[in-house]
Amino acid sequence: MHRDGLQRLTITGSGAFPWQVDGDHLGDATHLEILHEPRALTLVVP
């Protein structure tokens, strides 16, 4: 599924589920809230 223009996404499980970022396990959660921060990271590409 593809959605344009989202600024916030909430994922709710029916129980605890494992989650990770960049391959690092960050524990178990029953819900996650993901925010879009377009200016949070500046990339410099040579």
GUKE-466465 format. One record per residue (C-alpha): residue in three letters; x, y, z negated. Coordinates in nm, 4 decimals, always signed. Example, Ala and Ser with C-alpha at 12.3 -4.5 7.8 and 13.67 -1.06 7.14 Angstrom:
resn|u|v|w
ALA|+1.2300|-0.4500|-0.7800 $
SER|+1.3670|-0.1060|-0.7140 $
***
This chain:
resn|u|v|w
MET|+0.0000|+0.0000|+0.0000 $
HIS|+0.1225|+0.3509|+0.0836 $
ARG|-0.0050|+0.6760|-0.0717 $
ASP|+0.1107|+1.0294|+0.0118 $
GLY|+0.1005|+1.3256|-0.2244 $
LEU|+0.1079|+1.1391|-0.5556 $
GLN|+0.2668|+1.3257|-0.8462 $
ARG|+0.1870|+1.0715|-1.1177 $
LEU|+0.1246|+0.6969|-1.1217 $
THR|+0.0136|+0.4861|-1.4178 $
ILE|+0.0585|+0.1085|-1.4149 $
THR|-0.1416|-0.0859|-1.6749 $
GLY|-0.0975|-0.4597|-1.7271 $
SER|-0.3357|-0.7062|-1.8865 $
GLY|-0.0530|-0.7809|-2.1318 $
ALA|+0.3143|-0.7016|-2.1803 $
PHE|+0.5297|-0.7258|-1.8657 $
PRO|+0.9063|-0.6880|-1.8104 $
TRP|+1.0378|-0.3838|-1.6239 $
GLN|+1.3733|-0.2713|-1.4913 $
VAL|+1.5512|+0.0216|-1.3262 $
ASP|+1.8465|-0.0365|-1.0935 $
GLY|+1.8644|-0.3990|-1.2050 $
ASP|+1.8830|-0.3169|-1.5771 $
HIS|+1.6144|-0.4814|-1.7889 $
LEU|+1.4509|-0.2136|-2.0053 $
GLY|+1.2210|-0.4309|-2.2121 $
ASP|+0.8535|-0.5176|-2.1982 $
ALA|+0.5683|-0.2707|-2.1623 $
THR|+0.1897|-0.2783|-2.1486 $
HIS|+0.1775|+0.0340|-1.9318 $
LEU|+0.4191|+0.2596|-1.7426 $
GLU|+0.3724|+0.6209|-1.6379 $
ILE|+0.5820|+0.7270|-1.3398 $
LEU|+0.6199|+1.0977|-1.2575 $
HIS|+0.7443|+1.2458|-0.9314 $
GLU|+1.0081|+1.5123|-1.0024 $
PRO|+1.1327|+1.6287|-0.6596 $
ARG|+1.4021|+1.8623|-0.7990 $
ALA|+1.5312|+1.6266|-1.0697 $
LEU|+1.8347|+1.5087|-0.8734 $
THR|+2.0548|+1.6930|-0.6265 $
LEU|+2.2452|+1.4831|-0.3735 $
VAL|+2.5555|+1.6058|-0.1957 $
VAL|+2.6187|+1.4123|+0.1239 $
PRO|+2.9519|+1.4664|+0.3027 $
***
